[in-house]
Amino acid sequence: MSYHDEQESIESLKAWWAQWGNATTWIVLVVLVAGAAWNGWNFWQRRQAAEAAVLYDQVQQAVASGDKAKTTRVAGDMEDKYSGTAYAQMTALATAKALYAAGDEPAAKIQLQWVIDHAKDDEFKQVAKLRLASLMLDEKAYDAGLALLAEPQSDAFKGVVADGRGDLLAAQGKRDDARAAYKLALDTLPKNDTSMRQLIQFKLDALGG
């Protein structure tokens, strides 16, 4: 490149920078700040998950030892501090099961409702709805149980939800509706789920097919 050409290139660069330099600087700064924020967010999420995992281990130990007070306390800590993690949802489900086994059904219902209200993962939410509907069946709160299972379900839950609805409808004496629900359950449950299918078929036969 000749001296003249080099000078022209320098002058062109100066002119470009005079027009676009500030904008370019801001773009670079925005990209750098966004990248730092993203890395910080990922670090925070990993830290939250790691801390929640430790607390979840404490919950499992408390459940295994039958320590109801500790189970409830640690579950509360988990839900307060790490509600956005899957560990919080698993904790609430495990705590509900432990509390129900201990005879504290009202407290178990509170834990299941917490999952329904806060779970980001639809699978956890559907499991909680099914378990809470089962408790409603025990309490003869049939309409409340059916309301829990009234929303459209993902394909993975259609069979078990239909079975749950069948139980509630049968308890209400709505035999035709219960039979329809059990038939839907059989139509949508996996063919290899033989034990579940046999149980539903037994209930269907008891209603006269």
C-alpha positions, 0 to 999 in steps of 0.5 A: 500500500502506498503512502497516499493510499495509507493516508486515505485509509486512515482518514476514512477510518477517522471519518467512520469513527467520528460518525459511528464510534460512540454507537459502536462503543455503546454496542460493545458495552451493552454486549459485555454487560449482557454477557456478564449478567447472563454469566452471573444469572447462571452462577446464581442458579447453579448455587441455588440448585446446589444449596437446595440439593443439600436441604433436600437431603436433610428432608429425606433424612427427616422423612426416613427417621419419621421426624415430623417437626424437622420435616415440616421445618426444613420443608418450610425453609426450602419453600421460602428460599428455593421455591424456584427449584425442582427440589422445592417441588420434590420436597413438598410432595415428599413432605405431604406424603410423610405428613399424611402417613403421620395422620396430619392430613390438613398439613399434607393438603397444604403441601400439595396445594403449594406444589399446585400453586408454585410448580413450574414443572407441569408433571409435579403439578399434575402429581400434586393434583392427583394426590390432593384429589385422592384426599378429597375422595377420602373426605367425600369432597367429590366436587372439589376433587373433580374440579382439580382434575377438570383441566386438560391434561398432558397425554402422559397424565390422561389415563391416571386423571381419567381413573381418578375422575372415575373414582370420584364419579363412582363415589357420587353414584354417577355410574354412567359417567364413572364408566365413561371415565374408566373406559377413557383411562383404559383407552389412554393408559400404556398397554404395558401398564398391566397392573393399572389396567387390570385394576381399572378393568376390575372397577369398570366390571364392578359398575357393570362394564 
